[in-house]
Amino acid sequence: MAKKNRKNIKINQKIKQYFDGDPFDVGIVRVSTDTLSELFATLGIYDIEHNKESLLKVARMLWSEADGTIRREILDFFIANDTIYPSDKEKKPVIQKEEKLKELLEEFEDITPEEEAALHDAFYTARTKKITPQKIESKLKHIRLTNKRKELELALDGIFDIDDSFEFNASLRFAIYEYHFHKILTLNTPCYEDNYLQETPFEEIKEKIAQDKEKTIVKKQQEIEKFLQSLPKEHTYLTKEEIVQALRVAPPKSATKLIPLKESILFSLIETQLELSSLEIQNKDLLLGVVQTIQLPHSQQTHSYTLELHIELESLLDAIWFEKELDFTHLLLPAKREYEEAFLEQLSHIVDKCREYSALLQLSDEELYPMIYSYLLELIPNSLHISAKVIRKTERIFLYHIQERLIKQQRQALLARTIRDFKNLFPMARSMQRKLTLHIGPTNSGKTYNAMQQLKNADTGYYLAPLRLLALEGYETLQAEGITASLITGEEQIVDEDATHISSTIEMLNFEVDVDVCVIDEVQMIDDSERGWAWANAIIGAPAHEIIMTGSANVKDAIIALAEYLGEELEIIEHTRKTPLTLLEHPTDMKDVKPQSAIIAFSRREVLRLKQQFSRYFDVSVVYGNLSPEVRREEARRFREKETQILIATDAIAMGMNLPIETVLFSKAQKFDGIRERQLLPSEVAQISGRAGRYGISEHGFVGALSKDVLKIVRKNFHKEIPPVTIPFKVMANLEHIKLVSSILEEQSLEEILKFFVKNMEFNGPFRATNLEDMLEASAIVDKYELDIAMKYHLACAPLTLKSEYIVGAFERYIEALVKKESVHYKAPKLHGEFALTSEELLHAEDMVKEISLYLWLSYRFNEYFVDAHKARTYRGVLNKYIERSLQQTSFVQTCKICGAPLPKNSKYAICERCFRKNYTYKRTKAPKTKIKEKEKKLEKRKLKRRELKRD
């Protein structure tokens, strides 16, 4: 718009040169009728009367209303004509602004150069014709008055206030009780008119103001002394110290009789009569928050609220200083009555609407009102203000709960149909003619190889792995065969839009993507207490024409039962081990361990302890569950390529890791299963032992132990038949279940919903609700935050290590950011040195990798908030390298878990002797004999705790 205006202005200026400086509307009158007709012909306008009056009217209309293009065409016409249409009026000569101003200023004889400069500045932007002698004279008077004021202010040490009084500071005496002090106050003389200041000589004005200052000081001093003398020795409301302090800190311009008081003093005085929640000074008013209670109609319930009460500050100070009675009743009661009447009126409106909604339920007032209060009062805590939004929300919540009561039977029927017949929760799978194929056999029998061959030959396919490491291996295998594939895990997605195959962890199966073949690996995991639901869901719901399962033989009967429930064809293909497996007759001493052996332990601490021992004789790789998949893979590579001679690992190697292990040696035959320390099960011995003697790498496999006791237990379980997987299968509550149960139970706590699901849900078919201990713990965390039930569910499914305070702390920070809808940036780790010196430093690094896994998992579900996924992956590589370098060290410095002091080499305990004595023993010599037995019992408990620390 600005550019258009500038363009029109330029055209207006140019057209004037053809009209002797006149504007278009004036100059066009002097153009002949023939020229005007020619102009309209040039513009292409023919439908017009060719008399001068009509032509002038249309020309002016075009010039004023048309856009810049028409004006430009008209200007071009006159440029081409090159004719000037002079005016017959006499032109007045143009006088320039500077010349005019100079000419006018010459009329003023007593003007100074400074005043002349000021006048130039004053009229610099004024239009020339607006500059008149009268205006110059008026401005000159103003300039001289301003200068005179400044001189007086400088001479008399003060300033002229906006009311034309003279403001100055003076030191006045205060003598009260035993206190004597001076205080600088700001005072004002009477006002001085502009005419007086202009017409009166400077010295006379100066003397007058000086006299007025003295009079003002004397008057103020007398006023102060009178006020101070009026104060009693024992004030009703204020102590001597409070009075003196108020006088000392009062603002310089305070009125003598209304000295301000601190908010804390006002609060304590008012609180003697009113229950205050807040007090705030706002200009000349005092805003009080007064706690009040209302008896709610048709209920024994009361509601406390905060009433805003405004008190005039000056009247309150007057009452306090002059010891008048402090009575707020005349202010409180009307305000309370008005506030409560407005509340009851709005409440009546809500009740009428809710009574209309609940007409079918025929609720009495004694039922209806408490129901409304249960929703309404939560929306207005400490208040009676019911806004239109609160009314709508209360009615909406009430209506929601009433609807639940009205259609409860229908919802219960819906619950029975959707949850209890579990297979119907997967409509796409039910719509397909599926075939189930089960490959069973021991480890190293080729069952997974055969399944993968079928997957490779299929046009489209899905590979579901139990671990991210195996999903990555499956992805790389498909890629190596020239098959376009995508990788989908909880924390990493490599998606190819043209991919025909997907390799994923089993929990990430998409039940909306149909394929020809779906391979479900390690199907015996259907019996796992924590993750078995994922295998059950995949077998029941995977939308594939053929479901190929691989697993151990003990899962056979369970899969047959599941196929019968589904009513789908099942083919079973049994495999035998390709290499023999021999149990060693004698325990193997540490020095006699041969290369290509794997030493099995069942805790991270034990793995690192064994590594330290075996590092004296061998280069060692280690694998345990807390390591990231990348580090486990690197350690496996070092062992596979013979950069190390032996592998020390937990039972993490028992699933899917293809390693050139010739001998498996158990260091222990017990493991802690999360509840108790127990002996290894036959299935666990078989699964771990099966890692020895890989087909194509070693012709024979051996299984043994490092001690006689351990070998005895391994031998007992080695030849024992593995107990079959039994039904019912554990199934997992999905989001739709959670939403449905939430609505029926009127419950927003995810933890309570999951507890109800586990305890009460019964199913048609071979199913029962899974044990969701970890998810329940995560639910307890997310329930602390105001989130919808769907977001709570997604967060509770996140990969958490709940035993790690570091991971839980990061998880809670992430949730807080989601609640605030803030971006979550990944904070890079701070590492000291090239590798970890202690096992604690290594554990912290492992936790930092898990935090990245958590961050990446959340980034795929809430990508608009978790914005540093690339950075997190980069630092995962940095941390993995740090862990790999740490694991390649021969030993770690063990430190006490309590005080951090170094522990003796190969210490079996997690704390030092000093901390043990300090925290777990007593000095019997100082204990009374009557307490020795009691302390002995406590000592036994502490010994048990010590054993638990040792296990860690």
TAKASUL-V196938 format. One record per residue. N is the residue number from 0. RES is the residue in three letters. D_FIRST is the distance of its C-alpha to the first C-alpha in Angstrom with 2 decimals. Layout:
n | res | d_first
N | RES | D_FIRST
N | RES | D_FIRST
This chain:
n | res | d_first
0 | MET | 0.00
1 | ALA | 3.81
2 | LYS | 5.47
3 | LYS | 5.13
4 | ASN | 6.34
5 | ARG | 8.77
6 | LYS | 9.97
7 | ASN | 10.82
8 | ILE | 12.54
9 | LYS | 14.61
10 | ILE | 15.67
11 | ASN | 16.68
12 | GLN | 18.72
13 | LYS | 20.42
14 | ILE | 21.45
15 | LYS | 23.21
16 | GLN | 25.79
17 | TYR | 27.20
18 | PHE | 27.57
19 | ASP | 29.38
20 | GLY | 26.42
21 | ASP | 25.66
22 | PRO | 22.32
23 | PHE | 22.10
24 | ASP | 23.30
25 | VAL | 26.32
26 | GLY | 27.21
27 | ILE | 27.07
28 | VAL | 30.20
29 | ARG | 32.23
30 | VAL | 31.62
31 | SER | 34.63
32 | THR | 34.81
33 | ASP | 35.73
34 | THR | 32.77
35 | LEU | 30.44
36 | SER | 32.25
37 | GLU | 31.87
38 | LEU | 28.07
39 | PHE | 27.80
40 | ALA | 30.16
41 | THR | 27.97
42 | LEU | 24.97
43 | GLY | 27.33
44 | ILE | 27.62
45 | TYR | 31.34
46 | ASP | 31.73
47 | ILE | 31.70
48 | GLU | 34.45
49 | HIS | 35.16
50 | ASN | 35.92
51 | LYS | 33.97
52 | GLU | 32.90
53 | SER | 31.33
54 | LEU | 29.77
55 | LEU | 28.18
56 | LYS | 26.89
57 | VAL | 25.19
58 | ALA | 23.83
59 | ARG | 22.21
60 | MET | 20.82
61 | LEU | 19.34
62 | TRP | 17.77
63 | SER | 16.18
64 | GLU | 15.26
65 | ALA | 14.72
66 | ASP | 11.81
67 | GLY | 11.68
68 | THR | 14.63
69 | ILE | 16.99
70 | ARG | 16.34
71 | ARG | 17.05
72 | GLU | 20.24
73 | ILE | 21.37
74 | LEU | 21.05
75 | ASP | 22.99
76 | PHE | 25.64
77 | PHE | 26.33
78 | ILE | 26.39
79 | ALA | 28.97
80 | ASN | 30.90
81 | ASP | 30.95
82 | THR | 32.21
83 | ILE | 31.70
84 | TYR | 31.99
85 | PRO | 33.40
86 | SER | 33.46
87 | ASP | 36.91
88 | LYS | 36.11
89 | GLU | 37.39
90 | LYS | 34.77
91 | LYS | 35.15
92 | PRO | 35.23
93 | VAL | 32.22
94 | ILE | 33.40
95 | GLN | 31.67
96 | LYS | 30.98
97 | GLU | 33.53
98 | GLU | 36.18
99 | LYS | 35.71
100 | LEU | 35.95
101 | LYS | 38.98
102 | GLU | 40.61
103 | LEU | 40.23
104 | LEU | 41.48
105 | GLU | 44.62
106 | GLU | 45.66
107 | PHE | 46.08
108 | GLU | 49.38
109 | ASP | 49.70
110 | ILE | 46.27
111 | THR | 46.49
112 | PRO | 44.47
113 | GLU | 42.98
114 | GLU | 41.95
115 | GLU | 40.52
116 | ALA | 38.41
117 | ALA | 37.22
118 | LEU | 36.29
119 | HIS | 34.31
120 | ASP | 32.36
121 | ALA | 31.91
122 | PHE | 30.49
123 | TYR | 28.55
124 | THR | 25.14
125 | ALA | 26.40
126 | ARG | 25.69
127 | THR | 28.83
128 | LYS | 29.75
129 | LYS | 29.66
130 | ILE | 32.40
131 | THR | 35.73
132 | PRO | 39.28
133 | GLN | 39.27
134 | LYS | 36.23
135 | ILE | 37.76
136 | GLU | 41.05
137 | SER | 39.53
138 | LYS | 37.64
139 | LEU | 40.85
140 | LYS | 42.85
141 | HIS | 40.43
142 | ILE | 40.65
143 | ARG | 44.43
144 | LEU | 44.71
145 | THR | 42.65
146 | ASN | 44.83
147 | LYS | 47.95
148 | ARG | 46.95
149 | LYS | 46.45
150 | GLU | 49.86
151 | LEU | 51.50
152 | GLU | 49.92
153 | LEU | 51.25
154 | ALA | 54.66
155 | LEU | 55.17
156 | ASP | 53.65
157 | GLY | 51.13
158 | ILE | 47.77
159 | PHE | 46.66
160 | ASP | 45.28
161 | ILE | 42.43
162 | ASP | 45.13
163 | ASP | 46.54
164 | SER | 49.65
165 | PHE | 50.84
166 | GLU | 50.59
167 | PHE | 53.10
168 | ASN | 55.07
169 | ALA | 58.81
170 | SER | 61.50
171 | LEU | 63.51
172 | ARG | 66.70
173 | PHE | 67.13
174 | ALA | 70.72
175 | ILE | 71.23
176 | TYR | 74.12
177 | GLU | 75.22
178 | TYR | 71.76
179 | HIS | 70.79
180 | PHE | 67.51
181 | HIS | 64.88
182 | LYS | 61.18
183 | ILE | 58.23
184 | LEU | 56.50
185 | THR | 53.50
186 | LEU | 54.58
187 | ASN | 53.06
188 | THR | 54.81
189 | PRO | 54.34
190 | CYS | 51.14
191 | TYR | 50.92
192 | GLU | 49.08
193 | ASP | 46.74
194 | ASN | 49.01
195 | TYR | 52.02
196 | LEU | 50.37
197 | GLN | 49.24
198 | GLU | 52.52
199 | THR | 55.09
200 | PRO | 56.36
201 | PHE | 55.25
202 | GLU | 58.75
203 | GLU | 59.47
204 | ILE | 56.31
205 | LYS | 57.13
206 | GLU | 60.65
207 | LYS | 59.46
208 | ILE | 57.01
209 | ALA | 59.70
210 | GLN | 62.15
211 | ASP | 59.65
212 | LYS | 59.06
213 | GLU | 62.79
214 | LYS | 63.16
215 | THR | 60.29
216 | ILE | 61.90
217 | VAL | 65.31
218 | LYS | 63.91
219 | LYS | 62.03
220 | GLN | 65.16
221 | GLN | 67.27
222 | GLU | 64.78
223 | ILE | 64.90
224 | GLU | 68.69
225 | LYS | 69.03
226 | PHE | 66.78
227 | LEU | 68.59
228 | GLN | 71.98
229 | SER | 70.93
230 | LEU | 70.41
231 | PRO | 73.54
232 | LYS | 75.40
233 | GLU | 74.78
234 | HIS | 71.35
235 | THR | 71.00
236 | TYR | 67.76
237 | LEU | 67.31
238 | THR | 69.57
239 | LYS | 70.29
240 | GLU | 68.33
241 | GLU | 65.25
242 | ILE | 65.49
243 | VAL | 65.82
244 | GLN | 63.06
245 | ALA | 60.69
246 | LEU | 61.57
247 | ARG | 61.05
248 | VAL | 57.62
249 | ALA | 56.21
250 | PRO | 52.94
251 | PRO | 53.61
252 | LYS | 52.10
253 | SER | 53.96
254 | ALA | 55.90
255 | THR | 59.59
256 | LYS | 60.63
257 | LEU | 57.80
258 | ILE | 58.03
259 | PRO | 55.76
260 | LEU | 57.58
261 | LYS | 56.62
262 | GLU | 55.22
263 | SER | 58.35
264 | ILE | 60.62
265 | LEU | 58.66
266 | PHE | 58.69
267 | SER | 62.48
268 | LEU | 63.19
269 | ILE | 61.07
270 | GLU | 62.35
271 | THR | 65.84
272 | GLN | 64.72
273 | LEU | 61.74
274 | GLU | 61.17
275 | LEU | 57.94
276 | SER | 55.69
277 | SER | 53.18
278 | LEU | 52.53
279 | GLU | 49.38
280 | ILE | 48.74
281 | GLN | 45.38
282 | ASN | 44.96
283 | LYS | 47.64
284 | ASP | 48.50
285 | LEU | 50.57
286 | LEU | 49.38
287 | LEU | 52.40
288 | GLY | 52.71
289 | VAL | 56.00
290 | VAL | 57.79
291 | GLN | 59.08
292 | THR | 60.84
293 | ILE | 60.73
294 | GLN | 63.45
295 | LEU | 61.81
296 | PRO | 63.04
297 | HIS | 65.53
298 | SER | 65.99
299 | GLN | 68.01
300 | GLN | 64.87
301 | THR | 63.06
302 | HIS | 59.57
303 | SER | 58.63
304 | TYR | 55.24
305 | THR | 53.51
306 | LEU | 52.83
307 | GLU | 50.25
308 | LEU | 51.93
309 | HIS | 50.35
310 | ILE | 52.79
311 | GLU | 52.15
312 | LEU | 52.84
313 | GLU | 54.38
314 | SER | 56.88
315 | LEU | 57.87
316 | LEU | 58.47
317 | ASP | 60.43
318 | ALA | 62.60
319 | ILE | 63.24
320 | TRP | 64.06
321 | PHE | 66.28
322 | GLU | 67.90
323 | LYS | 66.91
324 | GLU | 67.28
325 | LEU | 64.38
326 | ASP | 63.91
327 | PHE | 60.75
328 | THR | 62.20
329 | HIS | 60.55
330 | LEU | 57.13
331 | LEU | 57.92
332 | LEU | 59.53
333 | PRO | 56.81
334 | ALA | 54.07
335 | LYS | 56.22
336 | ARG | 57.07
337 | GLU | 53.46
338 | TYR | 52.31
339 | GLU | 55.20
340 | GLU | 54.88
341 | ALA | 51.24
342 | PHE | 52.41
343 | LEU | 55.29
344 | GLU | 53.09
345 | GLN | 50.66
346 | LEU | 53.72
347 | SER | 55.24
348 | HIS | 52.12
349 | ILE | 52.32
350 | VAL | 56.09
351 | ASP | 55.77
352 | LYS | 53.23
353 | CYS | 55.34
354 | ARG | 58.50
355 | GLU | 56.86
356 | TYR | 56.03
357 | SER | 59.57
358 | ALA | 61.49
359 | LEU | 63.47
360 | LEU | 64.68
361 | GLN | 65.97
362 | LEU | 65.27
363 | SER | 66.86
364 | ASP | 64.97
365 | GLU | 66.98
366 | GLU | 65.57
367 | LEU | 62.07
368 | TYR | 61.11
369 | PRO | 62.18
370 | MET | 60.28
371 | ILE | 57.07
372 | TYR | 57.77
373 | SER | 58.15
374 | TYR | 54.53
375 | LEU | 52.91
376 | LEU | 54.40
377 | GLU | 53.21
378 | LEU | 49.62
379 | ILE | 50.09
380 | PRO | 52.36
381 | ASN | 53.25
382 | SER | 51.26
383 | LEU | 51.57
384 | HIS | 47.86
385 | ILE | 47.25
386 | SER | 43.56
387 | ALA | 42.36
388 | LYS | 41.88
389 | VAL | 45.49
390 | ILE | 46.77
391 | ARG | 45.17
392 | LYS | 46.43
393 | THR | 49.92
394 | GLU | 50.23
395 | ARG | 49.00
396 | ILE | 51.54
397 | PHE | 54.28
398 | LEU | 53.59
399 | TYR | 53.64
400 | HIS | 57.03
401 | ILE | 58.43
402 | GLN | 57.48
403 | GLU | 59.30
404 | ARG | 62.41
405 | LEU | 62.18
406 | ILE | 61.80
407 | LYS | 63.78
408 | GLN | 66.47
409 | GLN | 64.01
410 | ARG | 62.31
411 | GLN | 65.71
412 | ALA | 66.57
413 | LEU | 63.31
414 | LEU | 64.18
415 | ALA | 67.60
416 | ARG | 66.24
417 | THR | 63.49
418 | ILE | 65.15
419 | ARG | 68.85
420 | ASP | 68.81
421 | PHE | 67.04
422 | LYS | 66.89
423 | ASN | 64.68
424 | LEU | 61.86
425 | PHE | 61.29
426 | PRO | 60.64
427 | MET | 59.72
428 | ALA | 62.98
429 | ARG | 64.95
430 | SER | 63.54
431 | MET | 64.89
432 | GLN | 68.47
433 | ARG | 68.92
434 | LYS | 71.90
435 | LEU | 72.91
436 | THR | 74.72
437 | LEU | 76.29
438 | HIS | 77.47
439 | ILE | 79.81
440 | GLY | 81.99
441 | PRO | 82.51
442 | THR | 80.33
443 | ASN | 80.62
444 | SER | 81.59
445 | GLY | 78.73
446 | LYS | 77.20
447 | THR | 73.65
448 | TYR | 74.04
449 | ASN | 75.02
450 | ALA | 72.16
451 | MET | 69.64
452 | GLN | 71.14
453 | GLN | 70.49
454 | LEU | 66.92
455 | LYS | 66.35
456 | ASN | 67.76
457 | ALA | 65.52
458 | ASP | 62.34
459 | THR | 60.42
460 | GLY | 61.64
461 | TYR | 61.25
462 | TYR | 63.26
463 | LEU | 63.50
464 | ALA | 64.89
465 | PRO | 66.17
466 | LEU | 64.59
467 | ARG | 61.37
468 | LEU | 63.63
469 | LEU | 65.28
470 | ALA | 62.00
471 | LEU | 60.85
472 | GLU | 64.23
473 | GLY | 63.93
474 | TYR | 60.45
475 | GLU | 61.73
476 | THR | 64.81
477 | LEU | 62.72
478 | GLN | 60.44
479 | ALA | 63.55
480 | GLU | 64.79
481 | GLY | 61.62
482 | ILE | 60.36
483 | THR | 56.64
484 | ALA | 56.49
485 | SER | 54.27
486 | LEU | 55.34
487 | ILE | 54.45
488 | THR | 55.85
489 | GLY | 54.80
490 | GLU | 53.16
491 | GLU | 52.49
492 | GLN | 51.01
493 | ILE | 51.07
494 | VAL | 49.68
495 | ASP | 49.94
496 | GLU | 48.12
497 | ASP | 50.86
498 | ALA | 53.72
499 | THR | 56.70
500 | HIS | 58.41
501 | ILE | 57.52
502 | SER | 59.53
503 | SER | 58.92
504 | THR | 60.60
505 | ILE | 62.13
506 | GLU | 59.98
507 | MET | 56.84
508 | LEU | 58.09
509 | ASN | 55.43
510 | PHE | 57.19
511 | GLU | 54.53
512 | VAL | 55.18
513 | ASP | 58.20
514 | VAL | 60.27
515 | ASP | 63.62
516 | VAL | 65.40
517 | CYS | 64.90
518 | VAL | 67.19
519 | ILE | 67.82
520 | ASP | 69.62
521 | GLU | 72.14
522 | VAL | 72.47
523 | GLN | 75.22
524 | MET | 72.40
525 | ILE | 72.10
526 | ASP | 74.75
527 | ASP | 72.71
528 | SER | 72.32
529 | GLU | 68.72
530 | ARG | 67.16
531 | GLY | 69.47
532 | TRP | 67.02
533 | ALA | 64.72
534 | TRP | 67.55
535 | ALA | 68.47
536 | ASN | 64.90
537 | ALA | 64.57
538 | ILE | 67.89
539 | ILE | 67.13
540 | GLY | 63.47
541 | ALA | 62.70
542 | PRO | 61.42
543 | ALA | 63.57
544 | HIS | 66.19
545 | GLU | 68.60
546 | ILE | 68.78
547 | ILE | 70.86
548 | MET | 72.13
549 | THR | 74.06
550 | GLY | 76.15
551 | SER | 79.58
552 | ALA | 82.45
553 | ASN | 82.50
554 | VAL | 79.34
555 | LYS | 81.03
556 | ASP | 82.26
557 | ALA | 78.98
558 | ILE | 76.99
559 | ILE | 79.56
560 | ALA | 79.09
561 | LEU | 75.33
562 | ALA | 75.55
563 | GLU | 77.87
564 | TYR | 75.43
565 | LEU | 72.61
566 | GLY | 74.91
567 | GLU | 73.93
568 | GLU | 76.15
569 | LEU | 77.20
570 | GLU | 78.82
571 | ILE | 80.42
572 | ILE | 81.10
573 | GLU | 83.32
574 | HIS | 83.39
575 | THR | 85.95
576 | ARG | 85.51
577 | LYS | 85.69
578 | THR | 87.29
579 | PRO | 90.16
580 | LEU | 89.60
581 | THR | 92.48
582 | LEU | 92.98
583 | LEU | 94.57
584 | GLU | 97.85
585 | HIS | 97.54
586 | PRO | 94.79
587 | THR | 93.09
588 | ASP | 93.30
589 | MET | 90.19
590 | LYS | 91.83
591 | ASP | 92.81
592 | VAL | 89.36
593 | LYS | 88.60
594 | PRO | 85.35
595 | GLN | 83.07
596 | SER | 83.91
597 | ALA | 81.55
598 | ILE | 82.47
599 | ILE | 81.14
600 | ALA | 80.32
601 | PHE | 78.49
602 | SER | 76.30
603 | ARG | 73.93
604 | ARG | 76.17
605 | GLU | 79.23
606 | VAL | 77.48
607 | LEU | 76.54
608 | ARG | 80.06
609 | LEU | 81.66
610 | LYS | 79.34
611 | GLN | 80.57
612 | GLN | 84.17
613 | PHE | 83.86
614 | SER | 81.83
615 | ARG | 85.14
616 | TYR | 86.37
617 | PHE | 83.37
618 | ASP | 79.77
619 | VAL | 78.10
620 | SER | 75.06
621 | VAL | 74.01
622 | VAL | 72.19
623 | TYR | 71.50
624 | GLY | 69.05
625 | ASN | 66.90
626 | LEU | 65.92
627 | SER | 62.70
628 | PRO | 63.20
629 | GLU | 62.13
630 | VAL | 64.82
631 | ARG | 67.42
632 | ARG | 66.64
633 | GLU | 67.01
634 | GLU | 70.29
635 | ALA | 71.54
636 | ARG | 70.66
637 | ARG | 72.64
638 | PHE | 75.61
639 | ARG | 75.26
640 | GLU | 75.15
641 | LYS | 78.08
642 | GLU | 76.30
643 | THR | 77.97
644 | GLN | 81.40
645 | ILE | 81.04
646 | LEU | 78.44
647 | ILE | 78.47
648 | ALA | 76.43
649 | THR | 76.12
650 | ASP | 76.36
651 | ALA | 72.72
652 | ILE | 74.29
653 | ALA | 75.97
654 | MET | 73.05
655 | GLY | 71.91
656 | MET | 72.20
657 | ASN | 73.93
658 | LEU | 76.04
659 | PRO | 79.23
660 | ILE | 81.31
661 | GLU | 85.05
662 | THR | 86.24
663 | VAL | 84.74
664 | LEU | 86.34
665 | PHE | 85.74
666 | SER | 85.79
667 | LYS | 85.89
668 | ALA | 86.58
669 | GLN | 84.66
670 | LYS | 80.99
671 | PHE | 78.96
672 | ASP | 77.15
673 | GLY | 74.88
674 | ILE | 77.53
675 | ARG | 80.83
676 | GLU | 82.69
677 | ARG | 84.50
678 | GLN | 86.32
679 | LEU | 84.57
680 | LEU | 84.64
681 | PRO | 86.27
682 | SER | 82.89
683 | GLU | 81.42
684 | VAL | 84.41
685 | ALA | 84.17
686 | GLN | 80.43
687 | ILE | 80.70
688 | SER | 83.94
689 | GLY | 82.45
690 | ARG | 80.27
691 | ALA | 83.44
692 | GLY | 84.46
693 | ARG | 81.38
694 | TYR | 82.23
695 | GLY | 81.92
696 | ILE | 81.94
697 | SER | 85.13
698 | GLU | 88.20
699 | HIS | 89.22
700 | GLY | 87.71
701 | PHE | 89.38
702 | VAL | 88.82
703 | GLY | 90.37
704 | ALA | 89.95
705 | LEU | 90.33
706 | SER | 92.95
707 | LYS | 95.85
708 | ASP | 94.49
709 | VAL | 91.16
710 | LEU | 92.88
711 | LYS | 95.07
712 | ILE | 92.09
713 | VAL | 90.31
714 | ARG | 93.54
715 | LYS | 93.88
716 | ASN | 90.40
717 | PHE | 90.31
718 | HIS | 92.60
719 | LYS | 91.71
720 | GLU | 90.00
721 | ILE | 86.34
722 | PRO | 85.85
723 | PRO | 83.78
724 | VAL | 80.27
725 | THR | 80.74
726 | ILE | 78.67
727 | PRO | 76.71
728 | PHE | 73.62
729 | LYS | 71.04
730 | VAL | 67.65
731 | MET | 64.37
732 | ALA | 62.14
733 | ASN | 58.82
734 | LEU | 55.52
735 | GLU | 56.14
736 | HIS | 59.54
737 | ILE | 58.05
738 | LYS | 55.44
739 | LEU | 58.13
740 | VAL | 60.66
741 | SER | 57.99
742 | SER | 57.18
743 | ILE | 60.87
744 | LEU | 61.95
745 | GLU | 58.89
746 | GLU | 58.73
747 | GLN | 55.80
748 | SER | 58.01
749 | LEU | 58.23
750 | GLU | 61.47
751 | GLU | 63.11
752 | ILE | 61.97
753 | LEU | 63.43
754 | LYS | 66.66
755 | PHE | 66.94
756 | PHE | 66.29
757 | VAL | 69.02
758 | LYS | 71.49
759 | ASN | 71.17
760 | MET | 69.75
761 | GLU | 72.44
762 | PHE | 71.90
763 | ASN | 73.59
764 | GLY | 74.74
765 | PRO | 75.69
766 | PHE | 72.93
767 | ARG | 72.50
768 | ALA | 69.59
769 | THR | 69.34
770 | ASN | 69.94
771 | LEU | 66.49
772 | GLU | 67.51
773 | ASP | 64.78
774 | MET | 62.10
775 | LEU | 63.47
776 | GLU | 63.17
777 | ALA | 59.58
778 | SER | 58.90
779 | ALA | 60.25
780 | ILE | 57.61
781 | VAL | 54.60
782 | ASP | 55.79
783 | LYS | 55.02
784 | TYR | 51.28
785 | GLU | 49.04
786 | LEU | 48.36
787 | ASP | 48.60
788 | ILE | 51.89
789 | ALA | 50.49
790 | MET | 49.05
791 | LYS | 52.33
792 | TYR | 54.27
793 | HIS | 52.31
794 | LEU | 52.69
795 | ALA | 56.40
796 | CYS | 56.92
797 | ALA | 55.62
798 | PRO | 58.22
799 | LEU | 59.51
800 | THR | 62.50
801 | LEU | 63.29
802 | LYS | 66.10
803 | SER | 63.69
804 | GLU | 62.11
805 | TYR | 59.67
806 | ILE | 58.39
807 | VAL | 58.34
808 | GLY | 56.40
809 | ALA | 53.75
810 | PHE | 53.62
811 | GLU | 53.04
812 | ARG | 50.24
813 | TYR | 48.51
814 | ILE | 48.90
815 | GLU | 47.48
816 | ALA | 44.35
817 | LEU | 44.03
818 | VAL | 44.45
819 | LYS | 41.62
820 | LYS | 39.55
821 | GLU | 39.35
822 | SER | 39.53
823 | VAL | 43.13
824 | HIS | 43.62
825 | TYR | 46.97
826 | LYS | 48.78
827 | ALA | 50.81
828 | PRO | 54.56
829 | LYS | 56.40
830 | LEU | 59.62
831 | HIS | 62.40
832 | GLY | 64.34
833 | GLU | 64.64
834 | PHE | 66.57
835 | ALA | 67.80
836 | LEU | 70.94
837 | THR | 71.80
838 | SER | 71.68
839 | GLU | 69.40
840 | GLU | 66.83
841 | LEU | 67.13
842 | LEU | 66.69
843 | HIS | 63.52
844 | ALA | 62.13
845 | GLU | 63.06
846 | ASP | 61.26
847 | MET | 58.12
848 | VAL | 58.24
849 | LYS | 58.63
850 | GLU | 55.59
851 | ILE | 53.61
852 | SER | 55.08
853 | LEU | 53.94
854 | TYR | 50.41
855 | LEU | 50.15
856 | TRP | 51.61
857 | LEU | 48.99
858 | SER | 46.20
859 | TYR | 46.97
860 | ARG | 46.74
861 | PHE | 43.88
862 | ASN | 41.97
863 | GLU | 38.67
864 | TYR | 40.48
865 | PHE | 43.08
866 | VAL | 40.88
867 | ASP | 43.52
868 | ALA | 45.80
869 | HIS | 45.87
870 | LYS | 46.73
871 | ALA | 49.44
872 | ARG | 51.02
873 | THR | 51.05
874 | TYR | 52.88
875 | ARG | 55.21
876 | GLY | 56.44
877 | VAL | 56.90
878 | LEU | 58.87
879 | ASN | 60.94
880 | LYS | 61.96
881 | TYR | 62.90
882 | ILE | 65.04
883 | GLU | 66.63
884 | ARG | 67.64
885 | SER | 68.95
886 | LEU | 71.08
887 | GLN | 72.58
888 | GLN | 74.07
889 | THR | 77.76
890 | SER | 77.54
891 | PHE | 75.45
892 | VAL | 76.30
893 | GLN | 76.88
894 | THR | 75.86
895 | CYS | 76.82
896 | LYS | 74.35
897 | ILE | 74.94
898 | CYS | 75.19
899 | GLY | 73.96
900 | ALA | 77.19
901 | PRO | 78.42
902 | LEU | 80.94
903 | PRO | 84.09
904 | LYS | 83.77
905 | ASN | 84.06
906 | SER | 83.94
907 | LYS | 84.25
908 | TYR | 82.48
909 | ALA | 78.88
910 | ILE | 79.83
911 | CYS | 82.07
912 | GLU | 85.56
913 | ARG | 84.50
914 | CYS | 81.76
915 | PHE | 84.15
916 | ARG | 86.78
917 | LYS | 84.30
918 | ASN | 82.62
919 | TYR | 85.25
920 | THR | 88.73
921 | TYR | 90.70
922 | LYS | 93.41
923 | ARG | 96.33
924 | THR | 98.46
925 | LYS | 96.19
926 | ALA | 95.75
927 | PRO | 98.15
928 | LYS | 100.56
929 | THR | 99.36
930 | LYS | 95.86
931 | ILE | 96.87
932 | LYS | 96.92
933 | GLU | 93.55
934 | LYS | 92.08
935 | GLU | 93.74
936 | LYS | 91.90
937 | LYS | 88.56
938 | LEU | 89.48
939 | GLU | 90.00
940 | LYS | 86.50
941 | ARG | 85.06
942 | LYS | 87.06
943 | LEU | 85.43
944 | LYS | 82.01
945 | ARG | 83.11
946 | ARG | 84.00
947 | GLU | 80.53
948 | LEU | 79.01
949 | LYS | 81.35
950 | ARG | 80.10
951 | ASP | 76.51
